[in-house]
Amino acid sequence: MQSGFVDVHCHILPGLDDGSSSMKMTKELLRLESEEGVRLIVFTPHLRDPWMHKITAENTENAFRAVKEMAAEEFPELSLYLGSEFMYSGLVLEEHKDWIRPMNQTRFVLVEFMPTDEWTRIRTGVLDLLQAGFDPILAHFERYACLVEDPERVYELTEMGVYIQSNTGAALHPENRKVKKFLKTMFRDGQVHLMATDCHDPAQRAPHVRDAYQLIAKKFGEDYADDIFCNNALTLLKGEYL
């Protein structure tokens, strides 16, 4: 991986959600990302119904500017971009579409659902995003029981134009045997387009990129690992399709 890894899903901006609680923690997380070989990061603070996380465009942009200023001095090797992780809500999509922040001002939106959501809700949600002019990236797809139970649904999503993101932690430590088997099939069939850390803090949810890359490169080939840890993200960040 000559150009370094890309992390398109993380909660490193301080004081916005259940991720970093301070600039000190943010600095530590950026240090860990850099040590893991990450060279480009897309910050994706949670974007949920307002009563869950008090994230406004103003305080998000202020936090982003402050972190960029700090990182320019401390971590000049890192390139930083802004996005969001949108918890699907039909109401938000209908009435507050402008709240949704695609990554790097493209059409690509990281979207999540509740782990227990039924297949019909996930399918409806991504269709709503597509019809609204967004291109969905499904966050941590291995968390959704309805997909693990029926992997054919993942193929349907990718045929619809959805990109699939998996967490590095899940590749290294799958929740159970069923998830491990599911991920093996998805990697084998090239259904995962992006790997990301979803890191929240340096202790329990730190970024673990290098080990995950080596695992996937060994089992599924270096070319595929290069694509899902770097090349595909770079393409999407330019606003281009894979």
Secondary structure, 3 states (H helix, E strand, C coil): CCCCEEECCECCCCCCCCCCCCHHHHHHHHHHHHHCCEEEEEECCEECCCCCCCCCHHHHHHHHHHHHHHHHHHCCCCEEEECCEEECCHHHHHHCHHHCCCHHHCCEEEEECCCCCCHHHHHHHHHHHHHCCCEEEECCHHHCHHHHHCCHHHHHHHHHCCEEEEEHHHHHCCCCHHHHHHHHHHHHCCCCCEEECCECCCCCCCCCCHHHHHHHHHHHCHHHHHHHHHHHHHHHHCCCCC
